[in-house]
Amino acid sequence: MIDYKAVDENYWRDAKDNALTIFKTDKLEIGILEISPGVRLPREGYSIHAENDEFAYVLSGEVTFSTDKESIKLKSGMMMYNRKGTPHYVVNLSDKSARVLWILSPPR
């Protein structure tokens, strides 16, 4: 069976400054996130996925992905990998919204 979703503007509205899960299996979780200008997620501190490797692909715009040791600006077309257990946050320092596709493995 093929499962699919048309990720339209209704999905993106629900994903505004909120990580929205689109698919989840026993092996991975895939979702989207639209980050508004000036928004940092989480708003304070770090996010830590103790048991999950994380991947993100920037579909449009740019975001800064930071760990407790480094920061990198990710632009449209760039992909990153963050090892499980690494404290991190993402912030949009630009003046335009950014859209990101993310993957966690295994799922939360």
Secondary structure, DSSP 8 states (H G I E B T S, - for coil): --------HHHHHHTBTS-EEEEE-SS-EEEEEEE-TT-EESSSS-B--TT-EEEEEEEESEEEEEESS-EEEEETT-EEEE-TT--EEEE--SSS-EEEEEEEES--
